[in-house]
Amino acid sequence: MATTHVNVRVQRYRDAMRLAGMRPVEIWVADTRRPGFLEECQRQCRLVAQADMADTQIGNLMEQAVADVDGWTT
């Protein structure tokens, strides 16, 4: 009985969202519980850090990017 009520409520919510011009989207993300995930994140972070240290212009690029977001939110 409770499952039916939940299903009806979810369907109403989805219908209302569609009427508001929204559509559902399914996305796949990395499984953070998978063995080796942490090690792979650390490996990629080291690579990014090495690339940042080798690129003397990255600081300027980051400053320009941060300055460019002014006014995005109110």
C-alpha positions as CSV (number, residue, x, y, z in Angstrom):
1,M,0.0,0.0,0.0
2,A,2.7,2.5,1.0
3,T,4.6,1.8,-2.2
4,T,1.7,2.7,-4.4
5,H,1.3,6.0,-2.5
6,V,4.9,6.8,-3.0
7,N,4.7,5.9,-6.7
8,V,1.8,8.2,-7.2
9,R,3.5,11.0,-5.4
10,V,6.7,10.5,-7.5
11,Q,4.7,10.5,-10.7
12,R,2.9,13.7,-9.8
13,Y,6.3,15.4,-9.0
14,R,7.7,14.2,-12.4
15,D,4.6,15.4,-14.2
16,A,4.9,18.8,-12.5
17,M,8.5,19.1,-13.4
18,R,7.8,18.3,-17.0
19,L,5.0,20.9,-17.1
20,A,7.6,23.4,-15.8
21,G,9.8,22.6,-18.8
22,M,12.2,20.2,-17.1
23,R,13.2,16.8,-18.2
24,P,14.9,13.9,-16.4
25,V,18.5,13.1,-17.1
26,E,20.4,10.0,-16.0
27,I,24.1,10.3,-15.4
28,W,26.8,7.8,-14.6
29,V,29.5,8.7,-12.1
30,A,32.6,6.9,-10.8
31,D,31.9,4.3,-8.1
32,T,33.9,5.7,-5.2
33,R,33.5,2.4,-3.3
34,R,35.5,0.5,-6.0
35,P,38.9,-0.9,-5.0
36,G,41.6,1.3,-6.4
37,F,39.5,4.4,-6.7
38,L,41.4,6.3,-4.0
39,E,44.8,5.4,-5.5
40,E,43.6,6.4,-9.0
41,C,42.4,9.8,-7.6
42,Q,45.7,10.3,-5.9
43,R,47.6,9.4,-9.1
44,Q,45.6,11.9,-11.2
45,C,46.0,14.6,-8.6
46,R,49.8,14.2,-8.7
47,L,49.8,14.5,-12.5
48,V,47.7,17.7,-12.3
49,A,50.0,19.1,-9.6
50,Q,53.1,18.3,-11.7
51,A,51.5,19.9,-14.8
52,D,50.5,23.0,-12.7
53,M,54.1,23.4,-11.4
54,A,55.5,23.1,-15.0
55,D,53.1,25.7,-16.4
56,T,54.1,29.2,-15.3
57,Q,51.0,30.7,-16.9
58,I,48.5,28.7,-15.0
59,G,48.3,31.2,-12.1
60,N,47.4,34.0,-14.5
61,L,44.7,31.8,-16.2
62,M,43.2,31.0,-12.9
63,E,43.1,34.6,-11.8
64,Q,41.4,35.6,-15.1
65,A,38.8,32.8,-14.7
66,V,38.0,33.9,-11.2
67,A,37.6,37.5,-12.3
68,D,35.3,36.5,-15.1
69,V,32.6,35.0,-12.8
70,D,31.7,38.3,-11.2
71,G,28.0,38.9,-11.5
72,W,27.1,35.2,-12.2
73,T,25.2,35.0,-8.9
74,T,23.1,37.6,-7.1
